[in-house]
Amino acid sequence: MTDMMNNVIDSGEDTWIAPPNSKSWVLDFNHVTNGNYCLKVNLYAAQILVHMQNDCWTQASTADADSDGVLDADDMCPYDPVVANDANGDGCEDVDDTDGDGMDDDWENFYNTDPYVDDGAGDLDGDGVSNLDEFTNGTNPASSDTDEDFVNDGVDVCPLVWGDMANGCLTPINLPPICDIYFSLEMNGMVISGSAAIPAIPPMIPGGIGPQEIQVPAGTYYIIAVCTDPEGDMVTATINGVTIGPAATATVGAVINITENVEATVDVTVTWTDGVNTLTGAISITVAGGTNFVPDADGDGYTPGFTAAIGVMSLLGAAIAMRRRRL
């Protein structure tokens, strides 16, 4: 079923096996507002469309559940049988405001303002906020500091929530940046594609989270960290001593040389910061199948990090691969 703007209101399907050669359905649509609607039915036989029918009608509900003379479609209180004190005709009992100052009598009685005198412009607690504005804002007209954060309601930007700043609001929490770890064969270039080997690498926690592990076959690889901030802050990332940033996306990498015949583990350290939060994570890289990586010739376990543009490295890698195939 759709409305006249072709928005789907309800839908469904049912199946029957003939014989019998006909079947009837009764469709109920609850809480449909007044307006124009259409019902479209498609009949399939063995997944072949054999008939279509589209019928439209005007919905004009006459339901009045609480018998108050206001139709349910227009009744803001459809189960409240108001028969009096409903000047605006919304089906709800009007709130008393004897003095017409915009503040409910019950509210005035509770806070000890005068329900029989128009005192909306008054300021019971002397905080610079009128009684009527206190009523509208939901603050306490009998307290100059509703949220008790030692900031007067008249200057408190967040008067209903305790705050630790001079404007009465809480210091916003700065979310830390996130780093995803990728790797690619050196011959393919410094390429970032597909799923991250370690998405959102967790920071190391003493006695808790330790190094993350990546296992790959023997070869030479780029280990790449791609760091961004969920709030859009500039990020600086460092991998094994090489730093990139600050940048909206800080991408930094290192080349790892791997052989199969010597047992070792290559450790990579990643540090990332947005200027407020500084985190450090570690990666242990081993050879898939149980044999471990070995450091490169100079014994430091990695070639210094790369800061070249990813796009350039990718093109160079592709060119080298093509030339090798042609040879």
N, C-alpha and C positions, 0 to 999 in steps of 0.2 A: 504494500500500500504506500502511495506517495501523496504528498500535498501538491498544490498547484505550482510550486517552485521545483517540483520533481525531487524533493528531498524524501528519502526512504523513511517511512514511519515504522513499518513493520514488514517482515518477510518470513517465508517458511516454505516447506514442501511436504507432500504426503504421497504415498504410493498405495495402489490397490491392484489386485490380480483378478482379471475377468475370467469367468463370470462372477458376479453380475456385471452387466455392461454399463452400469451407471453407478455413481456414488455421490452422496450429498455431504457438504461440509457446512458447519455454522461457525462463522468467524466473529470473535468478540475482540473489540479494541477498547481497552480501558483508558480513561482519562484523555480522550481525544478532544482537543479544543474546537470551538466552532470555526468553520471555514470550509473550503472546497478540497475534496480528496478524490483520488482515483484508485481503483483496484485493477491490477493487471494479472491475468491468469494465463499460463502457458501449459498446454497439454502435450505430453510426450508419450510415444509408444515405442518401446525398445530404443530409447534415446533419440528417436526421430520426432521432431516437432510437427504435430498434426493439427493443432488449433491454438489460436490466440484470441483473447477477449479482453477488452479494456472498458470498464464502466466507471463513470464519475458521478459524484453527488455532492450536495451541499449539506454539511453537518450543522444542525441547529439543535443543540441539547436543551431539553426542558427539565432536566433533573434538578431537584432541590432537596437534598438529603435532610437538611434540618428544618425544612418548611418555614423558612423565615422570609420568603418572598424574593430572595436573591438567588438566582440560578447558580448552581455549583461552578459553572464555567467562570463566573464573575465574583464568586464568594471567596473572600480571603480567609474566612473561618467557616468552611462548609458544614461543620458539625457543631456549630454554636448557634442555637436557635434564638438569635437576638430579635426581639420584636419592638424594642424601643432603644433610645439613646444611640442611634446610628445615623448621625446627620450626614455623613459622607456616602452612605449607601454601599459600603464595602462588605457588609455582612458580619462585621465585627462590632462589638460594643465599644463605643468611643470612650477613651480615657478621660476622666474628669479633669478639667482645668478651670476651676471656679473663677479665678481672677483673670483668666485669659492672657497670662503672661508667657505662655509657651512651655511652662513647666508643669508636669503632672502633679495633681494634688498629693498622691501617694508619695512621690519623690520629695515634695516640699515638706510633708509631715515628717518623713524619715530624717531629713537633714535640718529640720527646724527653721526653714524659711517660712514665709507667711503665705498660705494658700488662698487668702482672701484679699491680698494686696499685690498689685503688680510690682514685684521687686526683681524682675528679670535683669534690670540694669545695675542692681546692687552688687556688692562684693563682700559677702559674709565673712570670708577669711582674710581679706585684705591682701590677696596675692596678685592683684592686677588683672584677674580674670573674672568677668561678670558671672553672676549666678546662672544666667541663661546659657552662657558659653560653657560653664562647668557642667550643666545638664546635657548639653549637646555633645561635649567631648567625653563625657563619662567620668570626669574627675570629681573629687570630693570638694563641695563648696564650703565645707567646714574645716578643711585642712589646706594650708598653703603649700604643702608638699605631699601630694597624694601617694607617690611611690616611695617616699621616705629615703630619697637618695641625696638629701641635703641640697637639692636644686629647686628653687621656687617654681611652682607651676607656671607662673607668668613668663618664665624664660626657659622652662624645660621643654626641649624639643621632643622628648619621649616621656611625657608626664605619667603614663600608665605603666611604665617599665623601669625598674631600678637600673640606674646607669652609673658608670664609674668615670665618665668624662665630664668636662665642665658644662657641656650642653645638656646633660642629663641622660645621655644615651650610653649604651655599652660600647666599649672599644671593639670595633669589628675584628673578627678573627681572620687573619691572613692565611689562606690555604696554601700549602706547599706545592711546588711544581712537581710534575710527574715525568719520569724517564722510561722510555721503552727501549729495549735492547734488541738489536738485529745483528745478523752476521751474513756475509756473502763471500764467495770465492774471490780471491784477488783478481783472477783473470776476468771476472765479470764486472769489475769496478766496484766502487763504493755505492752499491745499489741498495735502496730501501724499498722493499715490496713485500706483499703478503702479510701474514701475521707475524707479530713480534715474537722472537724466541723467548723473551721474558717481558711480558707487558707490565708496565707500572712496577718496575723493580723495587722491592721493599728496602728501606734503609736498614743497615745493620743495627741490632740492639744487643748490647753485652748480655750474655746469658740467655739470649732469646734467638732472634732471627740472625742466621749466619749467612755465609756466602751462597749465592745461587749457582747452580751448575748447568753448563751447556756441554753436550757431547756431540762431536762431529767427526767425520772421517779424517784421515791424515790429509794435509794440504796446507795452503796458505790462505788465511781468511782476514777480512776486515771485521772487527768487532765494533759496532756502531751504537752510540747512545743518542737518542732523539728526545729532547726535553722541552716541555711546554708547561705553561702555568694556567690552571683553570680559570683564574681571574684576569688573565691577559697581562700579568706582570712580565717584565723582561727577565730572562733566565740566563744564567752563566753555568756552563757545564765543563767539567774536567774529567778526562779519562787518562789514567796513568801519567799524570803530570802535565798534560797538554790541555789548554783552556780555550774555549770558544764562548763569546758573548761579552756583554749582555745582548740578547736578541730575543725576538718573539718566539722563535724556534731555534734552540741551540743544538747543533748537530756536531758531534766530535767522534773520532774513531781511532783505532790502533790496528796495526797489522800483526797477526799472530802466525808464526811459522811452526809447522807441526810435522813430526816424523812418527813412524810406527814402532821403531825398534828400541827406544829408550823410554823408561818410565819417568814421567814428571807431570806436574800440574802447572798450568799457566794461570796466574792470578791477575785479574783486571780490577782496578778500583775506579769507581765512578763517584764523583761528587757534584751535586747540583744545588743551586741557590737562586732565590728570587730577591735577595738582599735582606730578607727577614728570616726566612727558613733556610737552613743549610743542612743537607742530608748527604750521607755517604753509603753507598752500597758496594758489594763485592761480588765478583763472578769467578768461579773456578771452572776452567775449561779443560776437558779431558777428551781423549780419543774414544770414539764410539767402539764398543766391543771389548773394552777393558784396558787397552793400551793407552798410556797417557801421552799428552803433549810434551815436547821438549822445548827449552828456550832456544832462541836463535844463537848465531855464532858469537855474539858479544856477551852472551850469558845473562842478559837482563830479561829474557822471556818475551820480549815484544819489540817491534820496531816502533819508534816514536809516533804519537798520534797524528792523524791526518786532519788538516784544516781546509783542504781544497774543496771547491764546490762539488756537491754530489753529482750534479748534471754533467759537469766536465769529466769527472772520473768515470761516470757511466758510459759516456761517448767514447772515451779512450779505451775502456775495457771492451766495448763492442767492436771497435776498429781492430784491436789486436786479435780478437777471436776470429773475425772475418779473414784477416790476413793469414792466420794460421790455417784456416780451412782451405783457402785458395792454394797454399803451398802443398 
